[in-house]
């Protein structure tokens, strides 16, 4: 393989890893049941006074705790080693369809998981929250140590009252340590008590080389995992989500219109959704709005919600000659009347603030 070809392959692995990681987080958020309810007509209905009734949004909690089983991925013996262009000291790429390791580097090495910790935090929080509408008041005692540690924060302020839902999003989207400690304190009375629940979950999953000290991933020599076991935590999150790949029938893509993004995002959708990728409608609202920078993710999430609520898929305009490798349904040219039941909005933004959000329609 030529040097250029190798670089493209490595770049593809990078994009696939990033996309799949945020898809997992999106599906987990959907497992907390962020469900958009529309009227039975699937349209806004004019009231007697001629005004429009608004679609309502409801949030439901799962009534029963699912029994989830995970297992260590198999090593087929012909694992590809990450090339020199991937600078991570350790990592792993797993084919989730057959739970085999595809590529890696020191995949069983002890590592410090940093903000990947928040995936476990979100799992434990989602399984122990009574109501997403419950509130919590952020305190000086929570915020001051995080400021001193220069931890990434969602931006909650002292004495601010926030909902459990807002803290879930604050933990995942801006990777906020204030949100994770707030969740922990609200659920368990202290971060230490919540960490006990995280380590109980480690035992439940059967992980042998993972241990947590805090909820955010701040460095501690006793806060560790391995690439393989963090992948298993992600597998648990996928199974805990309540939304299966075959249920996703609309993807609002990052869709920047560049060769590498569109090619590798297409590959990632195929890997994530399997055969469902060819049935799923995919579009880029950036084709109409341009890149809105920090506002892009929020705007495109709203577009997903409207697509679910109104039964209309936004188009990808100006798409005339797709790359032959981009062979999915990108809804070219014009909007399409189609009722999607579940959707994902992917935003791989500037500054590393990357996220995917899954929404599901409820009648």
GITAWO-V498924 format. One record per pair of residues at least 12 apart in sequence whose C-alpha atoms are under 10 Angstrom apart, sorted by the first residue. I is the first residue (numbers start at 1). J is the second residue. D is the distance in whole Angstrom. If there is no record, write none. Layout:
BEGIN
i: (I;I)
j: (J;J)
d: (D;D)
END
This chain:
BEGIN
i: (6;6;7;7;7;7;8;8;9;9;10;10;10;10;10;11;11;11;11;11;12;12;12;12;12;12;12;13;13;13;13;13;13;13;14;14;14;14;15;15;15;15;15;15;15;15;16;16;16;16;16;16;16;16;16;17;17;17;17;18;18;18;18;19;19;19;19;19;19;19;19;19;19;19;19;19;20;20;20;20;20;20;21;21;21;21;21;21;21;22;22;22;22;22;22;22;22;22;23;23;23;23;23;23;23;23;23;23;23;23;24;24;24;24;24;24;24;24;24;24;24;24;24;24;25;25;25;25;25;25;25;25;25;25;25;25;25;25;26;26;26;26;26;26;26;26;26;26;26;26;26;26;27;27;27;27;27;27;27;27;27;27;27;27;27;27;27;28;28;28;28;28;28;28;28;28;28;28;28;28;28;28;29;29;29;29;29;29;29;29;29;29;29;29;29;29;29;29;29;30;30;30;30;30;30;30;30;30;30;30;30;31;31;31;31;31;31;31;31;31;31;31;31;31;31;31;31;32;32;32;32;32;32;32;32;32;32;32;32;32;32;32;32;33;33;33;33;33;33;33;33;33;33;33;33;33;34;34;34;34;34;34;34;34;34;34;34;34;34;35;35;35;35;35;35;35;35;35;35;35;35;35;36;36;36;36;36;36;36;36;36;36;36;36;36;36;36;36;37;37;37;37;37;37;37;37;37;37;37;37;38;38;38;38;38;38;38;38;38;38;38;38;38;39;39;39;39;39;39;39;39;40;40;41;41;41;41;42;42;42;42;42;42;42;43;43;43;43;44;44;55;55;55;56;57;57;57;57;58;58;59;59;59;59;59;60;60;61;61;61;61;61;61;62;62;62;64;65;65;65;66;66;66;66;66;67;67;68;68;68;68;68;68;68;69;69;69;69;69;69;69;70;70;70;70;70;70;70;70;70;70;71;71;71;71;71;71;71;71;72;72;72;72;72;72;72;72;72;73;73;73;73;73;73;73;73;73;73;73;74;74;74;74;74;74;74;75;75;75;75;75;75;76;76;76;77;77;77;78;78;78;79;79;79;79;79;79;79;79;80;80;80;80;80;80;80;81;81;81;81;81;82;82;82;82;83;83;83;86;88;88;89;89;89;89;89;89;90;90;90;90;90;90;90;90;90;90;90;91;91;91;91;91;91;91;91;91;91;91;91;91;92;92;92;92;92;92;92;92;92;92;92;93;93;93;93;93;94;94;94;95;95;96;96;96;96;97;97;97;97;99;99;101;104;104;105;106;106;106;107;107;107;107;107;107;108;108;108;108;108;108;109;109;109;109;109;110;110;110;110;110;110;110;110;110;111;111;111;111;111;111;111;111;111;112;112;112;112;112;112;112;112;112;112;112;112;112;112;113;113;113;113;113;113;113;113;113;113;113;113;114;114;114;114;114;114;114;114;114;115;115;115;115;115;115;115;115;115;115;115;116;116;116;116;116;116;116;116;116;116;117;117;117;117;117;117;117;117;117;117;117;117;117;117;118;118;118;118;118;118;118;118;118;118;118;119;119;119;119;119;119;119;119;119;120;120;120;120;120;120;120;120;120;120;120;120;120;121;121;121;121;121;121;121;121;121;121;121;121;121;121;121;121;122;122;122;122;122;122;122;122;122;122;122;123;123;123;123;123;123;123;123;124;124;124;124;124;124;124;124;124;124;125;125;125;125;125;125;125;125;125;125;125;126;126;126;126;126;126;127;128;128;128;129;129;129;129;129;130;130;131;131;131;132;132;132;132;132;132;133;133;133;133;133;134;134;134;134;134;135;135;135;135;135;135;135;135;135;135;136;136;136;136;136;136;136;136;136;136;136;136;137;137;137;137;137;137;137;137;137;137;138;138;138;138;138;138;138;138;138;138;138;138;138;138;139;139;139;139;139;139;139;139;140;140;140;141;142;142;142;142;142;142;142;142;142;143;143;143;143;143;143;143;143;143;144;144;145;146;146;146;146;146;146;147;147;149;149;150;150;151;151;151;151;151;151;151;152;152;152;152;152;152;152;152;153;153;153;153;153;153;153;153;153;153;154;154;154;154;154;154;154;154;154;154;154;154;154;154;155;155;155;155;155;155;156;156;156;156;156;157;162;162;163;164;164;164;164;164;165;166;166;167;167;167;167;167;168;168;168;169;170;171;171;171;172;172;172;172;173;173;173;173;173;173;174;174;174;174;175;175;175;176;177;177;177;177;177;178;178;179;179;180;180;180;180;180;181;181;181;181;182;183;184;184;184;191;191;191;192;192;192;193;194;194;194;195;195;195;195;195;196;196;196;196;197;198;198;198;198;198;199;199;199;201;202;202;205;205;205;205;206;206;207;207;207;207;207;207;207;208;208;208;209;209;209;209;209;209;210;210;210;210;210;210;210;211;211;211;212;212;241;243;243;243;243;243;244;244;245;245;245;245;245;245;245;245;246;246;246;246;246;246;246;246;246;247;247;247;247;247;247;247;247;248;248;248;248;248;248;248;248;248;248;248;248;248;248;249;249;249;249;249;249;249;249;249;249;249;249;249;249;249;250;250;250;250;250;250;250;250;250;250;250;250;250;250;250;250;250;250;250;250;250;250;250;251;251;251;251;251;251;251;251;251;251;251;251;251;251;251;251;251;252;252;252;252;252;252;252;252;252;252;252;252;252;252;252;252;252;252;252;252;252;252;252;253;253;253;253;253;253;253;253;253;253;253;253;253;253;253;253;253;254;254;254;254;254;254;254;254;254;254;254;254;254;254;255;255;255;255;255;255;255;255;255;255;255;255;256;256;256;256;256;256;256;257;257;257;257;257;259;259;259;261;262;262;262;262;263;263;263;263;263;263;264;264;265;265;266;266;266;266;266;267;267;267;267;269;269;270;277;277;277;278;278;278;279;279;280;280;280;280;280;281;281;281;281;281;281;281;281;281;281;281;282;282;282;282;282;282;282;282;282;282;282;282;283;283;283;283;283;283;283;283;283;283;283;284;284;284;284;284;284;284;284;284;284;285;285;285;285;285;285;285;285;286;286;286;286;286;287;287;287;287;287;287;288;288;288;288;288;291;292;293;293;293;293;294;294;294;294;294;295;296;296;296;296;297;297;297;297;297;297;297;297;297;297;298;298;298;299;300;300;300;300;300;301;301;301;301;301;301;301;301;301;302;303;304;304;304;304;304;304;304;304;304;305;305;305;305;305;305;305;305;307;307;307;307;307;307;307;307;307;308;308;308;308;308;308;308;308;308;308;309;309;309;309;309;309;309;310;310;310;310;311;311;311;311;311;311;312;312;312;312;312;312;313;313;313;313;313;313;313;313;314;314;314;314;314;314;314;314;315;315;315;315;315;315;315;316;316;316;316;316;316;317;317;317;317;317;317;318;318;318;319;319;319;320;320;339;340;340;341;341;341;341;341;342;342;342;342;342;343;343;343;343;343;344;344;344;344;344;345;345;345;346)
j: (83;85;83;84;85;86;260;264;83;264;82;83;84;85;86;85;86;260;261;264;260;261;263;264;265;267;268;82;86;93;103;264;267;268;85;86;93;264;260;261;263;264;265;267;268;348;93;264;265;266;267;268;269;271;272;92;93;94;268;268;348;354;355;254;264;265;267;268;269;272;346;347;348;354;355;356;234;268;269;271;272;356;116;119;231;234;354;355;356;172;173;346;347;348;354;355;356;357;238;245;268;269;272;344;345;346;355;356;357;358;119;234;235;236;237;238;239;240;241;272;355;356;357;358;118;119;122;123;172;173;234;237;238;241;355;356;357;358;172;237;238;241;243;343;344;345;346;355;356;357;358;359;237;238;239;240;241;242;243;244;245;343;344;356;357;358;359;119;122;123;126;234;236;237;238;239;240;241;242;243;357;358;122;123;126;165;168;169;172;237;238;240;241;242;243;356;357;358;359;238;240;241;242;243;342;343;344;357;358;359;360;60;61;62;123;126;127;237;238;239;240;241;242;243;358;359;360;59;60;61;62;122;123;125;126;127;129;132;165;168;240;241;242;58;59;60;61;62;126;132;241;242;243;358;359;360;57;58;59;60;61;132;165;357;358;359;360;361;362;56;57;58;59;60;305;342;358;359;360;361;362;363;55;56;57;58;59;305;306;308;309;341;342;359;360;361;362;363;55;56;57;58;59;305;308;309;360;361;362;363;54;55;56;57;58;306;308;309;310;311;361;362;363;53;54;55;56;309;310;362;363;362;363;309;310;311;363;55;308;309;310;311;339;363;55;309;310;311;309;310;306;309;310;309;305;309;361;362;361;362;131;132;133;165;362;131;132;126;127;129;130;131;132;126;127;242;127;127;128;240;127;239;240;241;242;239;240;204;205;235;236;237;239;240;204;205;206;235;236;239;240;99;204;205;206;207;232;233;235;236;239;99;205;206;207;229;232;235;236;99;100;101;206;207;228;229;231;232;94;95;96;98;99;100;101;228;229;231;232;94;95;98;99;100;101;102;94;99;100;101;102;103;100;101;102;100;101;102;101;102;103;92;93;100;101;102;103;104;105;92;93;101;102;103;104;105;102;103;104;105;106;103;104;105;106;103;104;105;105;105;106;104;105;106;107;109;111;104;105;106;107;108;109;110;111;226;227;228;103;104;105;106;107;108;109;111;226;227;228;230;231;104;105;106;107;108;226;227;228;229;230;231;105;107;227;228;231;228;231;232;271;272;231;235;271;272;271;272;273;274;232;235;228;227;228;227;226;227;228;226;227;228;229;230;231;209;225;226;227;228;229;209;225;226;227;228;209;210;223;224;225;226;227;228;229;209;210;221;223;224;225;226;227;230;210;211;212;217;218;219;220;221;222;223;224;225;226;227;210;212;216;217;218;219;223;224;225;226;227;230;215;216;217;218;219;220;223;224;225;152;171;172;175;176;177;215;216;217;218;219;172;175;215;216;217;225;230;231;233;234;180;198;212;213;214;215;216;217;218;223;224;225;230;233;168;171;172;175;176;177;180;214;215;216;217;171;172;215;216;230;233;234;236;237;195;198;199;201;202;212;215;216;230;233;234;236;237;168;171;172;180;181;183;184;194;195;197;198;212;214;215;216;217;167;168;169;171;172;180;183;184;198;215;237;198;201;233;234;236;237;240;241;183;184;187;194;195;197;198;199;200;201;164;168;180;183;184;186;187;188;194;197;198;164;165;168;183;240;241;240;187;188;197;164;165;183;186;187;164;187;163;164;165;163;164;165;166;167;168;162;163;164;165;166;162;163;164;165;186;160;161;162;163;164;165;166;167;183;186;159;160;161;162;163;164;167;182;183;185;186;187;156;157;158;159;160;161;162;163;182;186;156;157;158;159;160;161;162;178;179;181;182;183;185;186;156;157;158;159;160;161;178;182;157;158;159;158;158;177;178;179;181;182;185;190;191;155;156;157;158;177;178;179;181;182;158;178;178;176;177;178;181;216;218;177;178;218;219;177;218;175;176;177;178;216;217;218;171;174;175;176;177;178;216;218;170;171;174;175;176;177;178;179;180;216;166;167;169;170;171;172;173;174;175;176;177;178;179;180;170;174;176;177;178;179;170;176;178;179;182;178;179;182;183;179;182;183;186;187;183;179;183;179;180;181;182;183;180;182;183;357;183;183;215;216;353;354;355;356;297;353;354;355;356;357;352;353;354;355;216;353;354;216;214;215;216;217;218;215;216;215;216;194;214;215;216;217;194;214;215;216;215;215;197;214;215;213;214;215;213;214;215;214;213;214;215;211;212;213;214;215;211;212;213;214;212;211;212;213;214;215;211;212;213;233;229;233;229;232;233;236;229;232;225;226;228;229;230;232;233;225;226;229;224;225;226;228;229;230;222;223;224;225;226;229;230;223;224;225;224;225;358;342;343;358;359;360;273;342;269;272;273;274;275;276;277;342;272;273;274;275;276;277;279;280;342;273;276;280;340;341;342;343;360;273;276;277;279;280;281;340;341;342;343;344;358;359;360;273;276;277;278;279;280;281;282;338;339;340;341;342;343;344;277;279;280;281;282;283;304;307;308;313;314;329;330;338;339;340;341;342;343;344;345;358;359;269;277;280;281;282;283;284;304;313;330;340;342;343;344;345;346;358;281;282;283;284;285;286;300;301;303;304;307;313;314;315;316;330;343;344;345;346;347;356;357;265;266;269;282;283;284;285;286;300;316;330;344;345;346;347;348;356;283;284;285;286;291;296;297;300;345;346;347;348;349;356;282;283;284;285;286;287;291;316;330;346;347;348;284;285;286;287;290;291;348;284;286;287;316;319;322;323;326;348;322;323;325;326;322;323;324;325;326;327;325;326;326;346;282;325;326;327;328;325;326;327;328;282;328;328;327;328;329;327;328;329;328;329;328;329;330;340;343;313;314;315;328;329;330;331;336;338;340;343;313;314;315;316;328;329;330;331;332;343;344;345;313;314;315;316;317;329;330;331;332;335;345;300;314;315;316;317;330;331;332;345;346;299;300;303;304;314;315;316;317;299;300;315;316;317;315;316;317;318;319;333;314;315;316;317;318;349;349;347;349;350;351;347;349;350;351;353;349;346;347;348;349;345;346;347;348;349;353;354;355;356;357;345;347;357;345;344;345;346;347;357;343;344;345;346;347;356;357;358;359;345;345;340;342;343;344;345;357;358;359;360;342;343;344;345;358;359;360;361;336;337;338;339;340;341;342;343;361;338;339;340;341;342;343;359;360;361;362;339;340;341;360;361;362;363;337;338;339;340;336;337;338;339;340;341;335;336;337;338;339;340;331;334;335;336;337;338;339;340;330;331;332;333;334;335;336;337;330;331;332;333;334;335;336;330;331;332;333;334;335;330;331;332;333;334;335;332;333;334;331;332;333;332;333;361;360;361;359;360;361;362;363;358;359;360;361;362;357;358;359;360;361;356;357;358;359;360;357;358;359;358)
d: (8;9;9;10;7;10;9;10;10;10;8;7;9;7;7;9;9;9;10;8;8;9;9;6;9;8;9;9;9;8;9;9;10;9;10;8;10;9;9;8;10;6;7;9;8;10;9;7;7;10;7;5;9;8;9;9;7;9;8;9;8;9;9;10;9;8;10;7;8;9;8;9;8;9;9;8;10;7;9;9;7;9;10;10;9;8;10;9;9;10;10;8;9;9;7;5;5;8;9;10;10;10;8;8;9;8;8;6;8;8;9;7;8;9;7;6;9;10;8;10;10;8;9;9;10;7;9;10;8;10;8;7;8;9;8;7;8;9;9;10;9;8;10;10;7;8;9;8;5;4;5;8;8;6;9;8;5;7;6;8;9;10;8;8;7;6;9;9;8;8;9;9;9;6;6;8;6;4;8;8;9;8;9;9;8;10;8;9;9;9;10;10;7;9;10;9;7;7;9;10;9;6;7;7;9;10;10;8;5;6;7;10;8;8;10;8;10;9;9;9;6;4;5;7;9;10;10;8;7;6;7;10;9;10;6;8;9;9;9;10;9;7;8;9;6;5;6;7;10;10;9;8;9;10;8;8;9;7;5;7;9;10;9;10;8;6;7;9;10;10;7;6;6;7;9;9;9;6;5;6;6;9;8;7;5;6;8;7;9;8;7;10;10;7;6;5;6;8;7;6;5;6;9;10;9;7;9;6;4;5;9;5;6;8;10;10;8;5;8;10;7;7;6;9;9;7;8;8;9;9;7;10;6;10;9;10;9;9;9;6;6;7;9;8;8;7;5;8;9;8;9;7;9;9;10;10;10;9;10;9;9;7;9;9;10;8;8;9;9;9;8;7;8;10;9;9;10;7;10;9;10;9;7;10;9;9;9;10;9;10;7;9;7;7;9;7;9;9;8;9;10;10;10;7;8;10;7;9;7;6;9;9;8;8;9;10;7;9;10;8;9;10;9;9;8;8;9;7;8;9;9;9;5;5;6;8;9;9;8;9;10;9;6;5;6;10;10;9;6;5;8;10;7;7;8;10;9;10;9;8;9;10;10;9;7;5;5;7;9;10;9;9;6;4;6;9;9;6;5;6;9;6;6;6;10;10;9;9;10;8;10;10;7;7;9;9;9;7;5;5;6;8;7;9;8;8;7;10;8;5;5;7;5;9;9;10;8;5;8;10;9;4;6;8;5;9;10;6;7;10;10;8;9;9;9;9;9;9;8;10;8;9;10;8;9;8;9;9;10;8;10;9;9;9;9;9;9;8;9;7;5;6;9;10;10;9;9;5;6;6;8;9;8;5;7;9;7;8;10;6;6;5;8;10;10;10;9;10;9;6;5;5;7;10;10;10;10;8;9;7;8;8;9;6;5;6;8;10;9;9;10;6;9;9;8;6;6;8;8;8;10;7;4;6;7;9;9;9;10;9;10;9;7;9;9;9;6;5;8;10;10;9;10;8;7;10;8;10;10;9;10;10;8;10;8;7;6;5;9;9;9;9;9;9;10;7;7;8;9;9;7;10;6;6;7;9;8;9;9;9;7;7;10;8;10;7;9;8;9;9;8;10;9;7;8;9;8;9;9;10;7;9;9;8;9;8;9;7;10;9;6;8;10;10;7;10;8;8;8;9;10;10;9;9;9;9;9;10;9;7;8;9;10;9;10;8;9;7;6;10;10;8;9;8;9;7;7;10;7;10;9;9;9;10;10;8;10;10;10;9;7;9;10;8;10;9;9;7;9;9;9;7;9;7;5;5;8;9;9;9;6;6;7;9;8;6;6;8;9;10;6;5;4;6;9;9;9;10;8;9;8;5;5;6;7;9;7;8;9;6;10;10;9;8;6;5;4;6;9;8;9;7;7;5;5;5;6;8;8;9;9;7;10;10;10;10;8;5;6;8;10;10;9;9;6;8;9;9;9;7;10;7;7;9;10;10;10;9;8;7;9;6;10;9;9;9;10;10;10;7;7;9;10;9;10;9;8;10;10;10;9;8;6;9;9;9;7;10;8;6;5;6;8;9;10;8;8;7;7;4;5;5;7;9;10;10;8;9;5;7;9;8;6;7;4;7;6;7;10;8;9;8;9;8;9;9;9;7;8;10;9;9;9;10;9;9;7;8;9;10;8;10;5;7;9;7;6;8;10;8;10;10;9;10;8;10;9;8;10;10;7;7;6;9;9;9;6;8;9;8;8;10;8;10;8;5;8;9;10;9;9;9;10;9;6;6;10;9;8;6;8;10;9;10;10;8;9;7;7;8;7;9;10;10;9;8;9;7;6;6;7;10;8;9;10;10;9;7;9;9;8;6;6;9;10;10;9;10;8;8;8;10;10;9;10;10;6;9;8;9;9;10;8;8;6;7;10;7;10;9;8;6;4;7;7;8;5;5;6;7;8;10;8;10;9;9;8;9;10;10;7;5;8;9;7;9;10;10;6;8;8;5;8;9;9;10;9;8;9;9;7;6;9;9;8;8;9;9;7;9;8;7;5;6;7;9;9;9;10;8;8;10;7;4;6;8;10;9;6;7;6;6;9;9;9;5;5;6;8;8;9;9;8;10;10;10;10;9;6;8;7;5;7;9;10;10;9;9;7;6;5;7;9;8;10;9;10;9;6;5;6;8;9;9;6;5;6;7;10;7;8;8;7;10;9;9;10;10;10;8;6;5;6;9;10;10;8;9;9;6;6;5;8;9;9;10;9;8;6;5;7;9;10;9;7;9;8;10;9;9;9;8;5;5;6;8;9;9;7;5;8;7;8;10;9;10;9;9;10;8;9;7;8;8;8;10;9;9;8;10;9;10;8;10;10;9;9;9;7;10;8;9;7;6;10;9;9;9;10;9;8;6;8;8;9;8;10;10;9;9;9;10;7;9;8;6;7;8;8;8;7;9;9;9;8;10;10;8;5;6;7;10;9;9;9;9;9;9;8;8;6;5;6;9;10;10;10;8;7;6;5;9;8;5;6;8;10;10;9;8;7;5;8;8;9;9;10;10;9;7;8;10;7;7;6;8;10;8;10;8;9;8;6;6;7;9;10;10;9;8;7;9;10;10;10;7;7;10;10;7;8;9;9;10;10;7;10;8;8;8;5;8;8;10;9;8;9;9;9;9;10;10;10;6;8;8;10;9;8;6;9;9;9;7;9;9;9;9;10;9;7;7;7;9;9;8;10;10;8;10;10;10;7;9;8;10;9;9;8;7;9;10;9;10;9;7;6;6;7;8;8;8;6;9;8;9;9;10;7;9;9;9;9;8;9;8;6;5;4;7;9;7;6;5;5;7;8;8;9;6;5;6;6;8;8;10;8;9;9;8;5;7;9;7;5;6;6;5;5;7;6;6;5;6;7;8;10;8;6;4;7;9;7;6;10;9;6;6;7;8;10;9;8;9;6;5;8;10;7;6;4;6;9;8;6;5;6;9;7;6;4;6;9;5;7;8;9)
END
